Amino acid sequence: DAMVIQNPRYQVTQFGKPVTLSCSQTLNHNVMYWYQQKSSQAPKLLFHYYDKDFNNEADTPDNFQSRRPNTSFCFLDIRSPGLGDAAMYLCATSPQREAYNEQFFGPGTRLTVL
Amino acid sequence: AQKVTQAQTEISVVEKEDVTLDCVYETRDTTYYLFWYKQPPSGELVFLIRRNSFDEQNEISGRYSWNFQKSTSSFNFTITASQVVDSAVYFCALSEATGRGSTLGRLYFGRGTQLTVWP
């Protein structure tokens, strides 16, 4: 089945130790999104790629970076995780950047920062 | 300003009860799309329905139904004869068709409603 895959499902890191989360998709979608979701809150968009075009949200901390080496893969790098970065990180894809397109979500990576 | 409001933070019902989740949205666009997503405890958001602003017909899918009313800017979701497996967080979201550049296709989520169905 075509899908969005996130690895790992659970990640534990230490305060200040860089961590990379990965997302892959078999849907061949042009758009890939990264969201941060804290407990009992709505997903918060961090950035997205439209093909190779990177789009950062204005309030996304510089600590968060992303790479998309090809259509299928997208990575979220947290350069120096703080305790406040502990959250669920959701990857989503969409065929095109159009209002009518639903987004397809992966299962998420739950990040714990010690 | 919040574009999507889900006033109910938590709802608890007993199995077989009907339950309605409220969603109120705000937009100046004439063309927009409304979505409902389900987030079970496993964490993955699952797409349930999309509605465009020109189609006010109510929709029914099994035990799920949706009531879209432009006059009140609401897109409410009803689960009939709820089951324990319906326990999840439900998010309502808005996408505006006149977004420009990087905002096009963006989903504006409400804060979600935690539904718990007890056996």
Interface residues (C-beta under 8 A of the other chain):
Chain A: V31 S40 Q41 A42 P43 L45 H48 Y50 N55 M88 L90 A92 S94 Q96 R97 E98 A99 Y100 N101 E102 Q103 F104 F105 G106 P107 G108 R110
Chain B: T9 T31 Y32 Y33 F35 Y37 S42 G43 E44 L45 V46 F47 R50 N52 F91 S95 E96 A97 G99 S102 L104 G105 R106 L107 F109 G110 R111 G112 Q114
